[in-house]
Amino acid sequence: MAEVRKAACPLNCWDSCGFQVTVENNRVMKVDGDPSHPITKGKICGRGRMLETRTNSPARVLHPLKKVNGNFVQISWEQALDEIAAKLTDIKEKYRTTAVLHSHDYANNGILKNLDQRFFNCYGGVTELYGSLCWGAGIEAQKWDFGNAWSHEPDDIFNSKNIIIWGRNVARTNMHFYEKLLDAKKQGAKLYVIDPLYNATAKIADEYITVKPGMDGLLAAGIIKEMLRLGLEDRVFIEQFTHGFADVVRLVKSISLEKISEMTEVACEVMTRLAQVFADKPTATYMGLGLQRYQNGGNTIRLIDALAAISGNIGIAGGGANYANLQVGQSFAFEELTLPERRQNHRQFSIMKQAEEVLAAYAPAIKMIIVTCGNPLTQVPDTHLVERAFASTPTLVVIDQFMTDTAMLADYVLPTTTAFEEEDLYYSSMYHHYVNYGPKLVSAPGEAQPDLWIWTELAKRLGFGDDFNFSRDEWFQMALKPLAEKGLTLEKLKSQHTMELPVEKIPWHDHKFQTPSGKYEFTAQQKGGQGRLTLAVPNESKWANPELANEYPYQLLTIHPMRSNHSQNYHLFASKPKLKVEIAANIAEERGLQNGDFVKVWNDRGEVKGFISILAGAHPNTINIDEGIWREFGGSVNKLTSSRESDNGFGSTLYDCLVNLDKDIRQ
């Protein structure tokens, strides 16, 4: 008999939805939204619904696999774990534990997914990754400005007079915020969308401003310049609660508005109008993640932060420089889970440059890579180099549900469970401040096991099994310890299935910042000369590299797909996916291209081939290819992208990418 159970979405996206899952005969039949969830209110996206297909797919890895003479053979869990544990022991004795690289991403965000860190810390400490392919430059930038990266709670949008959506297509990536935008507009708020692509969010805007990709920080500088010229700045906030304002004044005086207009390809009068909008408080700014995926990415977020600060929109209802909301994740006791004090050795590689670092590593060299919660051969930039690095490592272990591009390269593939086959807690650090409970609903197929079971079994073989001798409830209580003191208990969460976390709903309302000065810092004191704002531009642009721009005249964006969370779902689509090359109308006209034409897109790093789709309203000379596409479907687009780091070292430069394009008759 069918039963409808409350559950939660595990995908690490903006919305972190509540589910109602229909289960019959130990099988997930349907995934719907939970109408009782306080934020998501019964509506979910296609990516969430795809979790039924993902759970039931016949393509699941069902047994541990080992590569023998180039082919995968099924082995027992005992053999797989014994052999991997023996290799880990041998590496520790001969080379030190940092000869192991843990390659981890966060496409799935369960609380207990963090226990892989506990395993590696108890092992002795391994080589770990720092930074983020997704949002790292912006996080670091806001830490320089505010001391942390916090956002206003979702319903605060109804206090806004003006709403700026800057580089964020919420219709695709944040559907519940999109609905709130519609409601806010009905209540009289004005909506402005700034983006190189005319997207579904732009269609509902009162005004759409198209900007040259990567030039958003310069646009913010231009708006600041006009705000100061017109005397629209908030002098009280600036003088009482900020540090380094004189540096901003000098910066915007160093360039003319006309030059900014030329570089951003935004008219001067638009910047003047936006200065007036920001001064017409309260004005809320909501930034997307693509803004900071450039060489100048951290500086871009900092200039937009500065604009919000100078206009006095920080710490007030209906305002804010909303990028991330780390205070949600900061509610949990992650150090209790991960035991960082157990590390005896520690080494870090940049997540962007992990391939180069693997190839160059010595004392010790990398002898084993263990991949969890990720598919680096598809998601990490400069695919050819990533493949060479991972293939060069003596042992590659991949924990996954499917034979991804990365798993195909592995020596061992360990099958793991989906979210409906294990119990966990889920939250988002980008939008709302609720934690959701996800119970186990069905049994896993074949011999698939939860990640936690794998770490526990390996820990037993390596001599620290007692560090994993806890029930799931005990793990949860460990993580929820700071909340239990406030009456927010595991029992309450399991009963309600979602629980509001005690966050600052209007960050910085007391004007007490977490910076060294205790003020908002236009110039980051602890960073020396690097802490000053600049007028930086993307590395791959005609302003920084005119010869490269002449050879590769088009700017490539690689935005998130509609129906897949990164690379997770392409192989599950009912129709075989094709690589779609979306181009601005001027490119189609110049190259004589029509919808459906087969083309090659290339640069000095690689090439991909796909089918043309002309984007109405896209900024001139702009191309988009959705990220995450597997090799068998024409990807990965990261064959084209650079592994350079952002200016502050914590983000990727995935969008800082110039390419050329031409029709290809060899389809």
C-alpha positions in Angstrom: 0.0 0.0 0.0 1.3 3.4 -0.9 2.4 5.7 1.9 3.3 9.4 1.7 6.3 10.4 3.9 7.8 13.7 4.7 11.4 14.1 3.6 13.9 16.7 2.5 16.0 17.6 -0.6 19.7 16.8 -0.3 20.8 19.0 -3.2 23.0 21.9 -2.1 21.1 24.6 -3.9 19.5 27.8 -2.8 16.1 26.5 -1.8 16.7 23.3 0.3 13.1 22.1 -0.1 10.7 20.0 2.0 9.4 16.9 0.3 6.4 14.6 0.3 7.6 11.2 -1.0 5.2 8.5 -2.1 6.6 5.0 -1.1 5.2 1.7 -2.1 6.6 -1.8 -1.7 10.0 -0.4 -0.6 10.2 1.8 -3.7 10.1 5.5 -4.2 7.2 6.2 -6.5 6.9 10.0 -6.6 8.6 13.1 -5.2 6.4 16.1 -4.5 6.8 19.3 -2.4 5.7 19.5 1.2 2.9 22.1 1.5 3.6 22.6 5.2 7.3 23.7 4.7 7.5 27.3 5.8 9.6 28.4 2.9 9.1 26.0 0.0 5.4 25.5 0.6 4.8 22.5 -1.6 6.6 23.6 -4.8 9.8 21.9 -5.9 12.0 22.0 -9.1 12.7 19.4 -11.7 16.0 18.6 -10.1 14.3 17.6 -6.9 11.7 15.5 -8.8 14.6 13.7 -10.6 15.7 12.2 -7.3 13.0 9.5 -7.8 14.6 8.6 -11.2 18.1 8.8 -9.6 17.1 6.4 -6.8 15.4 3.9 -9.1 17.7 4.0 -12.0 18.9 0.6 -13.4 22.3 2.3 -14.0 23.1 2.4 -10.3 26.4 0.9 -9.2 25.2 -2.0 -7.1 28.4 -3.7 -5.9 32.0 -2.7 -5.2 34.1 -2.6 -8.3 37.8 -3.0 -8.9 39.6 -2.3 -12.1 41.7 -5.3 -13.3 43.7 -5.2 -16.5 41.6 -2.1 -17.6 38.2 -3.7 -16.9 35.9 -3.4 -13.8 35.2 -6.6 -12.0 32.8 -7.1 -9.1 34.4 -7.7 -5.7 33.1 -8.1 -2.2 32.9 -5.2 0.3 35.3 -7.2 2.5 37.9 -7.4 -0.3 37.4 -3.7 -1.3 37.7 -2.4 2.2 40.6 -4.7 3.2 42.6 -3.7 0.1 41.9 0.1 0.4 42.8 0.0 4.2 46.0 -1.9 3.4 47.0 0.7 0.9 46.2 3.5 3.4 48.3 1.8 6.0 51.2 1.3 3.6 51.0 5.0 2.5 51.0 6.1 6.1 54.1 4.0 7.0 56.1 4.8 3.9 55.2 8.4 2.8 53.1 10.1 5.5 49.4 10.5 5.4 49.4 13.6 3.2 50.3 11.4 0.3 46.5 10.8 0.3 44.3 13.5 -1.4 40.7 13.9 -0.4 38.9 15.4 -3.4 35.5 16.5 -2.1 32.8 18.8 -3.4 29.4 19.8 -1.9 26.7 19.0 -4.4 25.0 17.1 -1.6 24.8 18.7 1.7 23.8 16.3 4.5 25.2 17.0 7.9 26.7 13.6 8.1 28.5 14.0 4.8 31.0 15.9 6.8 32.1 12.7 8.6 34.6 12.0 5.8 36.7 14.8 7.4 36.5 13.0 10.7 37.8 9.9 9.0 40.8 11.6 7.4 41.6 13.6 10.5 41.7 10.5 12.6 43.8 8.8 10.0 46.4 11.5 10.7 45.5 14.3 8.3 45.6 14.2 4.5 46.0 16.6 1.6 42.7 18.6 1.5 41.2 21.1 -0.9 40.6 24.7 -0.1 38.4 27.3 -1.9 35.3 26.6 -3.9 34.6 26.2 -7.6 31.2 27.6 -6.9 31.2 30.6 -4.6 34.6 30.9 -2.8 35.8 34.3 -4.1 32.6 36.0 -2.9 32.6 34.3 0.5 36.2 35.5 1.1 35.3 39.0 -0.2 32.4 39.5 2.2 34.6 38.2 5.1 37.0 41.1 4.2 34.2 43.6 4.2 31.8 42.5 6.9 33.8 39.8 8.7 31.3 37.2 7.6 28.9 36.4 4.7 25.3 36.7 6.0 22.1 37.5 4.2 18.7 38.8 5.2 15.9 36.2 5.9 13.6 35.6 2.9 10.5 37.6 4.0 12.6 40.7 4.5 12.2 41.3 0.8 8.7 42.7 1.6 10.4 45.6 3.4 12.3 46.6 0.2 11.3 49.6 -1.9 13.8 48.6 -4.6 15.2 45.2 -5.4 18.4 44.7 -7.4 19.0 41.1 -8.7 22.6 41.2 -9.9 23.8 38.3 -11.9 21.4 35.8 -10.4 18.6 34.1 -12.5 16.4 33.1 -9.5 13.8 31.7 -11.9 16.2 28.9 -12.7 18.2 28.5 -9.4 16.0 29.8 -6.6 12.3 29.3 -7.5 10.9 30.2 -4.2 12.7 33.5 -4.1 11.3 34.1 -7.6 7.8 33.7 -6.2 8.6 36.2 -3.5 9.8 38.7 -6.2 6.4 38.5 -7.9 4.6 39.1 -4.6 7.0 42.0 -3.7 6.3 43.6 -7.1 2.5 43.3 -6.5 3.1 45.2 -3.2 4.8 48.0 -5.0 8.5 47.2 -5.0 10.5 48.0 -8.1 12.7 45.2 -9.6 15.9 45.8 -11.4 17.9 42.9 -13.0 21.5 43.3 -14.0 22.8 40.4 -16.1 24.6 39.6 -19.4 21.8 37.2 -20.3 18.2 38.2 -20.7 16.7 35.4 -18.6 13.4 34.5 -17.1 14.0 36.8 -14.1 14.8 39.7 -16.4 11.5 39.2 -18.1 9.6 40.3 -14.9 11.9 43.2 -14.1 10.8 46.9 -14.2 14.2 47.5 -15.8 16.8 45.1 -17.3 20.4 46.3 -17.5 22.7 44.3 -19.7 26.4 44.4 -18.7 29.6 43.0 -20.3 30.5 39.8 -18.5 33.0 40.3 -15.7 32.6 44.0 -15.6 30.0 44.1 -12.8 32.5 45.5 -10.3 33.3 48.4 -12.6 29.6 49.1 -13.0 29.3 49.3 -9.2 32.2 51.7 -9.2 30.5 53.8 -11.8 27.3 53.9 -9.7 29.3 54.9 -6.6 31.0 57.6 -8.6 27.6 59.1 -9.6 26.3 58.7 -6.1 29.2 60.8 -4.7 28.8 63.4 -7.5 25.1 63.8 -6.7 25.6 63.8 -2.9 23.4 60.7 -2.4 25.8 58.8 -0.1 24.8 58.0 3.5 27.3 60.2 5.4 26.2 59.1 8.8 26.7 55.4 8.1 30.0 56.1 6.3 31.5 58.3 9.1 30.4 56.3 12.1 30.5 52.7 10.9 33.1 52.2 8.2 36.8 52.2 7.6 38.7 53.2 4.5 36.2 55.3 2.7 38.8 57.8 1.5 40.4 54.9 -0.5 37.1 54.5 -2.4 36.9 58.1 -3.2 40.4 58.1 -4.6 39.6 55.0 -6.6 36.5 56.3 -8.4 38.2 59.7 -9.0 40.9 57.9 -11.0 38.6 57.0 -13.9 35.9 58.9 -15.8 32.3 57.7 -16.0 32.7 57.7 -19.8 35.5 55.2 -19.5 33.5 53.0 -17.2 30.6 53.1 -19.7 33.0 52.1 -22.5 34.4 49.1 -20.5 31.1 47.9 -19.0 29.1 48.6 -22.2 26.4 50.3 -19.9 25.3 53.8 -20.7 26.3 56.7 -18.3 22.6 57.6 -17.8 21.9 54.1 -16.6 24.5 54.4 -13.9 23.1 57.8 -12.8 19.6 56.3 -12.6 20.9 53.3 -10.5 22.7 55.7 -8.1 19.3 57.3 -7.4 17.7 53.8 -7.0 20.3 52.8 -4.4 19.8 56.1 -2.5 16.0 55.6 -2.5 16.2 53.3 0.5 15.6 50.6 1.4 17.2 49.0 -1.6 18.1 45.3 -1.4 20.8 43.8 -3.5 20.8 40.0 -4.3 24.0 38.8 -5.9 24.5 35.6 -7.9 27.5 33.3 -7.8 28.6 33.8 -11.4 29.7 37.4 -10.7 32.8 36.2 -8.9 33.9 33.4 -11.2 36.5 35.7 -12.8 40.1 36.7 -12.0 38.7 39.9 -10.5 35.8 38.0 -8.8 36.5 38.9 -5.1 37.0 42.6 -6.0 33.7 42.5 -7.9 31.7 41.4 -4.9 33.6 43.9 -2.7 32.7 46.8 -5.0 29.0 45.8 -4.9 29.2 45.5 -1.1 30.8 49.0 -1.1 27.9 50.3 -3.1 25.4 48.9 -0.6 27.4 50.4 2.2 27.9 53.8 0.8 24.1 54.1 0.0 23.3 53.2 3.6 21.6 49.9 2.8 23.5 47.8 5.3 21.9 46.7 8.6 18.4 48.0 7.7 15.2 46.1 7.0 14.7 45.7 3.2 18.3 46.3 2.4 21.5 44.2 2.5 24.2 43.0 0.2 22.8 39.4 0.0 25.2 36.8 -1.3 25.5 33.9 1.1 24.1 33.1 4.5 26.9 31.2 6.3 25.2 31.8 9.7 22.9 28.9 8.9 25.7 26.4 8.7 27.5 28.1 11.6 24.6 27.0 13.8 26.0 23.5 14.0 28.9 22.0 15.9 31.0 20.8 13.0 34.2 20.6 14.9 32.6 18.1 17.2 31.9 16.0 14.1 35.2 16.4 12.2 37.8 16.4 15.1 40.4 18.7 13.4 42.6 18.5 16.5 43.3 14.8 15.5 45.4 15.9 12.5 49.1 15.2 12.8 49.9 16.2 9.3 48.1 18.6 7.0 48.5 19.9 3.5 46.2 21.9 1.3 45.8 22.2 -2.5 43.6 24.7 -4.2 40.4 23.1 -5.5 40.9 24.9 -8.8 44.5 23.8 -9.2 44.2 20.3 -7.7 45.4 18.7 -11.0 48.5 20.8 -11.3 49.2 20.3 -7.6 48.9 16.5 -7.9 51.3 16.4 -10.8 53.8 18.6 -9.0 53.5 17.2 -5.5 56.5 15.9 -3.7 57.6 15.1 -0.1 55.3 13.3 -0.4 53.9 12.7 -3.9 50.2 11.8 -4.1 49.8 8.1 -3.9 46.0 7.8 -3.5 43.0 10.1 -4.3 39.7 9.4 -2.7 36.7 11.2 -4.3 33.5 11.9 -2.4 30.4 13.9 -3.3 31.8 15.0 -6.6 32.8 14.3 -10.2 36.0 16.3 -10.7 36.6 15.1 -14.3 33.4 16.9 -15.3 33.3 19.8 -12.8 36.9 20.9 -12.2 38.3 23.3 -14.8 40.8 22.3 -17.5 39.5 18.8 -18.0 42.5 17.4 -19.9 44.8 18.3 -17.1 42.5 16.9 -14.5 42.3 13.6 -16.3 46.1 13.4 -16.7 46.6 14.1 -13.0 44.0 11.6 -11.7 45.2 8.9 -14.1 48.8 9.4 -12.9 47.9 8.6 -9.3 48.6 5.0 -8.3 45.2 4.5 -6.6 42.0 6.3 -7.3 39.0 5.5 -5.2 35.5 6.9 -6.1 32.5 6.7 -3.8 29.4 7.3 -6.0 26.0 6.0 -7.1 26.8 6.0 -10.8 29.7 5.4 -13.2 30.5 9.1 -13.7 33.4 10.3 -15.9 35.6 10.2 -12.7 34.4 6.8 -11.7 35.3 5.4 -15.1 38.9 6.4 -14.4 39.0 4.8 -10.9 40.7 1.8 -9.5 37.9 1.2 -7.0 34.3 2.3 -7.2 32.3 2.0 -4.0 28.5 2.2 -4.3 26.7 4.6 -2.0 23.1 5.3 -1.1 20.8 8.1 -2.3 19.2 10.5 0.2 16.0 8.4 0.4 18.1 5.4 1.5 19.7 7.0 4.5 18.8 9.4 7.3 20.3 12.9 7.5 19.7 16.6 8.1 19.8 19.2 5.3 20.2 23.0 5.1 21.2 25.7 2.7 23.8 28.4 3.4 22.6 30.6 0.6 18.9 31.5 1.1 16.7 30.4 4.0 17.5 29.6 7.6 15.6 26.3 8.2 17.1 22.8 8.8 15.2 19.9 7.3 15.0 16.3 8.5 15.4 13.5 5.9 14.4 10.1 7.2 15.4 6.8 5.5 12.5 5.8 3.3 13.6 2.7 1.4 16.3 0.1 1.4 19.3 0.6 -0.9 19.5 -1.7 -4.0 22.3 -4.3 -4.3 25.1 -3.7 -1.9 25.0 0.1 -1.8 25.9 1.5 1.6 25.9 5.0 3.2 29.1 6.9 3.2 29.1 6.7 7.0 29.1 2.9 6.9 32.1 3.0 4.5 34.1 5.3 6.8 33.2 3.3 9.9 34.3 0.0 8.3 37.6 1.6 7.1 38.2 3.1 10.5 37.8 -0.3 12.2 40.5 -1.7 9.9 42.8 1.2 10.5 42.6 1.1 14.3 40.3 4.0 15.2 36.9 2.3 15.0 36.0 3.7 18.4 35.9 7.2 16.9 33.0 6.1 14.7 31.2 4.0 17.3 28.0 6.2 17.4 24.5 5.8 16.3 23.0 8.3 13.7 21.0 9.9 16.5 24.2 10.4 18.5 25.9 12.0 15.5 22.9 14.3 15.0 22.9 15.3 18.7 26.6 16.0 18.4 26.0 18.4 15.6 22.9 20.0 17.2 24.6 20.5 20.6 24.6 24.4 20.3 20.9 24.4 19.4 19.8 22.0 22.1 20.8 24.6 24.6 18.1 26.8 23.0 15.4 24.2 23.0 16.0 23.2 19.4 16.3 19.5 19.8 16.6 16.5 17.5 13.3 15.2 18.8 11.6 18.5 17.9 13.2 18.4 14.4 12.1 14.8 13.7 8.6 15.6 14.9 8.3 18.8 12.8 10.5 17.8 9.9 11.8 21.3 9.7 13.0 23.8 12.3 13.9 27.5 12.2 17.4 28.3 13.2 18.3 31.2 15.5 20.0 33.5 13.0 20.2 37.3 12.6 17.3 38.0 10.3 18.7 41.5 9.4 22.5 41.1 9.6 24.5 43.9 11.0 21.5 45.8 12.3 23.5 46.8 15.3 26.4 48.0 13.0 28.8 45.7 14.9 30.8 43.9 12.2 33.2 40.9 12.6 36.1 42.7 11.0 39.3 43.6 12.9 38.1 47.2 13.3 34.6 46.2 14.2 33.5 48.4 11.3 32.5 47.8 7.7 35.9 47.8 5.9 36.2 49.3 2.4 39.9 48.6 2.8 40.5 45.3 4.5 43.0 46.2 7.3 44.6 42.7 7.7 45.3 42.3 4.0 47.7 45.2 3.5 47.9 46.5 0.0 45.8 43.6 -1.3 43.0 44.9 0.9 42.3 48.0 -1.2 39.5 48.0 -3.8 40.7 48.2 -7.4 39.3 48.6 -10.9 40.4 45.1 -11.9 39.0 43.5 -15.1 38.9 39.8 -16.1 42.2 38.3 -17.2 40.7 37.0 -20.5 39.4 40.3 -21.8 40.4 42.9 -24.4 41.3 45.3 -21.5 43.8 42.9 -20.0 44.9 40.7 -22.9 44.1 42.3 -26.3 46.0 39.7 -28.3 44.1 36.8 -26.7 40.8 38.7 -27.3 41.6 39.1 -30.9 42.2 35.4 -31.4 39.2 34.4 -29.2 36.6 37.2 -29.5 33.7 35.7 -27.5 33.1 35.5 -23.8 32.0 32.1 -22.6 29.6 31.6 -19.6 28.9 28.2 -18.2 25.8 28.6 -16.1 24.0 26.0 -14.0 21.6 23.7 -16.0 17.9 23.7 -15.5 17.3 20.0 -14.8 20.5 18.8 -13.3 22.4 19.8 -10.1 25.8 20.2 -11.8 26.6 16.9 -13.5 24.3 14.7 -11.5 21.3 14.1 -13.8 22.3 14.2 -17.5 22.5 10.4 -17.8 19.0 10.1 -16.4 17.1 12.3 -18.9 14.4 10.4 -20.9 15.9 11.9 -24.1 19.7 11.8 -24.7 21.0 15.3 -24.0 22.8 17.3 -26.6 25.3 20.0 -25.9 23.6 23.3 -26.6 25.7 26.4 -27.6 23.7 29.5 -26.8 24.9 32.6 -28.5 24.1 36.3 -28.7 22.3 37.4 -31.8 25.2 39.5 -33.1 27.4 36.3 -33.2 24.7 34.5 -35.2 24.5 37.4 -37.7 28.3 37.8 -38.1 28.9 34.0 -38.5 25.7 33.2 -40.6 24.5 30.8 -38.0 20.9 29.5 -37.3 19.2 27.6 -34.6 20.3 23.9 -34.8 23.6 24.5 -36.6 26.4 22.2 -35.4 29.4 24.2 -34.3 32.8 23.8 -32.7 33.8 26.1 -29.8 37.4 26.2 -28.9 40.4 27.9 -27.3 44.0 27.0 -26.5 42.8 24.6 -23.7 40.4 22.4 -25.8 37.2 22.2 -27.8 33.6 21.1 -27.5 31.0 20.6 -30.2 27.3 21.3 -30.0 24.1 22.7 -31.5 23.3 26.5 -31.8 20.5 28.2 -29.9 20.3 31.9 -30.4 19.7 33.8 -27.2 17.4 36.8 -27.5 18.6 39.8 -25.5 22.0 38.3 -24.6 24.9 40.8 -24.3 26.8 41.0 -27.6 29.7 38.5 -28.1 28.4 36.3 -25.3 28.1 32.5 -25.4 26.7 30.2 -22.8 27.1 26.4 -22.5 25.5 24.8 -19.4 28.0 23.2 -17.1 28.0 19.6 -16.0 27.5 17.8 -19.3 29.2 14.3 -19.3 31.8 13.3 -21.9 29.4 10.9 -23.7 27.0 13.8 -24.3 29.6 16.2 -25.8 31.1 17.7 -22.6 32.7 18.7 -20.4 32.6 22.4 -21.1 35.5 22.5 -18.6 37.7 21.4 -21.5 37.6 25.2 -22.3 37.9 26.7 -18.8 41.0 27.8 -16.9 42.2 26.5 -13.5 43.4 29.9 -12.5 42.3 31.1 -9.1 40.4 34.3 -8.4 42.1 37.4 -7.0 41.8 36.4 -3.4 42.7 32.7 -4.0 39.4 31.2 -2.9 37.4 31.1 -6.0 37.4 29.8 -9.6 37.7 31.7 -12.8 35.3 29.5 -14.8 33.6 32.5 -16.4 36.9 34.3 -17.2 37.1 32.4 -20.5 37.4 33.6 -24.1 36.6 31.3 -27.0 36.2 31.2 -30.8 33.4 29.4 -32.7 32.7 28.2 -36.2 30.3 25.9 -38.0 31.4 22.3 -38.1 30.1 20.0 -40.9 31.3 16.8 -39.2 28.3 16.0 -36.9 
